[in-house]
Amino acid sequence: MKRVLLTWVCACFALTLVAKPALAQPKPGAEHEMLKKFEGDWDATVSMMGTESKATAKYKVGMGGFWLTLDFKGDFGGMPFEGKGLTGYDPRKKKYVSTWADSMEPWLMVMEGEFSNDGKTYTEAGEGPGPDGNLQKMKSVCDFKNKDTIIFTMYQVEAGKDQEMMKITYKRKK
């Protein structure tokens, strides 16, 4: 009986493979094209808690044109810092999705976002670790001042109010 059932399941599976045309390979769309606004090598000035530090960032669209990667390196209070970001467009959610990991925290930040209609602002919301290590609501805004300047602001969201935590000014390297 098991052999008959197994043969029947295998035959049905084989028929589904033969009967359906092969799915077309997805291609990056206009949403992925928007991520190219970030591409390049950048000098960054990080302002946080009354201090300022310098960093560098490299944004690159890759992995078939679907994903924007970010490599961020800096120095905060004499400590080396490294972070990695990954952003793409999820057509099922009809939203951008991103993750962030860095050398100062063992937590992964996960966010979802969208560009403004004019493409001059990219806003994300999600959860990330707060100062106490517990998850809290977060929001980030990228303001494209021009093709060579991006202002990134990270907010902690408490009681529905945005409280600025950090600001990074990116200037494209020439």
C-alpha positions in Angstrom: 0.0 0.0 0.0 2.8 2.4 0.9 4.5 1.7 -2.4 1.3 2.4 -4.4 0.8 5.6 -2.5 4.4 6.7 -3.0 4.2 5.9 -6.8 1.0 7.9 -7.0 2.5 10.9 -5.2 5.6 10.8 -7.4 3.5 10.6 -10.6 1.3 13.5 -9.6 4.4 15.6 -8.8 6.0 14.7 -12.2 2.7 15.7 -13.9 2.7 19.1 -12.2 6.2 19.7 -13.5 5.4 18.7 -17.0 1.9 20.3 -17.2 2.9 23.8 -16.0 5.1 26.0 -18.1 8.3 27.1 -16.4 7.9 30.2 -14.4 9.6 33.3 -15.8 12.7 34.5 -13.9 11.8 37.7 -12.0 13.5 40.8 -13.2 14.2 44.0 -11.2 11.6 46.7 -11.6 11.2 50.4 -11.2 11.2 49.9 -7.4 14.7 48.4 -7.6 15.9 51.2 -9.9 15.1 53.6 -7.1 17.7 51.9 -4.8 20.4 53.1 -7.3 20.0 56.6 -5.8 22.1 55.3 -2.9 24.9 53.7 -5.0 28.4 54.9 -4.5 31.2 55.6 -2.1 30.4 58.1 0.6 32.1 60.1 3.4 29.8 60.2 6.4 29.6 62.5 9.4 27.7 60.9 12.3 26.1 63.2 14.9 24.9 61.4 18.0 24.4 62.4 21.7 26.3 65.6 21.2 29.3 64.0 19.6 30.4 63.9 16.0 32.5 61.2 14.2 33.6 60.3 10.7 32.8 57.2 8.8 32.7 55.8 5.2 30.0 54.0 3.4 29.7 52.0 0.3 26.3 51.3 -1.3 26.0 48.8 -4.2 23.1 47.3 -6.0 23.8 43.6 -6.8 22.5 40.1 -6.5 20.7 40.2 -9.8 19.8 43.9 -9.3 17.4 43.0 -6.5 19.4 44.0 -3.4 21.2 47.1 -2.2 24.1 46.3 0.1 25.7 48.8 2.5 29.1 48.5 4.1 29.6 51.1 6.8 32.9 51.7 8.7 33.7 54.3 11.3 35.1 55.0 14.7 32.8 55.9 17.7 34.5 57.1 20.8 37.8 55.5 19.9 36.1 52.2 19.1 36.1 50.8 15.6 32.6 50.3 14.2 31.3 48.2 11.3 27.8 47.8 10.0 26.1 46.0 7.1 22.8 46.7 5.6 20.6 44.9 3.0 17.6 46.5 1.3 15.3 45.3 -1.4 11.8 45.5 -2.7 9.3 42.8 -1.7 6.6 42.7 -4.4 4.2 40.7 -2.2 4.3 43.3 0.6 4.6 46.1 -1.9 7.2 47.6 0.4 10.9 47.9 0.7 12.4 45.6 3.3 15.8 46.0 5.0 18.0 44.6 7.7 20.9 46.1 9.6 23.6 44.4 11.7 26.7 45.9 13.3 29.7 45.3 15.5 28.2 46.9 18.6 25.0 44.9 19.0 24.1 41.2 18.7 20.6 42.1 17.4 19.3 42.3 13.8 17.2 45.4 13.0 14.4 44.7 10.5 12.5 47.6 8.8 9.9 48.2 6.1 9.7 51.3 4.1 8.8 53.3 1.0 9.9 56.3 -1.1 7.9 59.5 -1.2 6.0 60.1 -4.5 8.7 62.6 -5.6 11.5 60.2 -4.7 13.2 62.7 -2.5 12.6 60.9 0.8 12.9 57.3 1.8 11.2 56.4 5.2 11.4 53.1 7.1 9.8 51.8 10.2 10.3 48.7 12.3 11.8 47.4 15.5 15.3 47.5 16.8 17.2 47.3 20.1 16.9 50.2 22.4 19.5 51.4 24.9 18.3 48.7 27.3 18.5 45.9 24.7 14.8 45.5 24.5 13.0 45.9 21.2 11.5 49.3 20.5 9.8 51.0 17.6 12.2 52.7 15.3 12.0 55.0 12.3 14.6 56.2 9.8 14.3 58.9 7.1 16.7 59.4 4.2 16.4 62.9 2.7 18.0 63.2 -0.7 19.2 66.8 -0.8 20.8 66.3 -4.2 22.6 63.5 -6.0 25.7 63.9 -3.8 24.1 64.5 -0.4 21.9 62.3 1.8 20.7 63.1 5.3 19.9 60.0 7.3 18.0 60.5 10.6 17.2 57.6 13.0 14.4 58.0 15.5 13.2 56.1 18.5 9.4 56.2 18.5 7.8 56.4 22.0 4.1 57.1 22.6 3.7 57.9 18.9 6.4 60.6 19.0 9.7 60.6 17.0 12.7 61.2 19.2 15.9 61.8 17.2 18.7 59.4 18.1 21.2 60.0 15.4 21.9 61.9 12.2 24.3 60.9 9.4 25.2 63.3 6.6 26.5 61.4 3.6 28.6 63.3 1.0 29.5 61.4 -2.2 33.2 60.9 -2.7 34.5 62.6 -5.8 
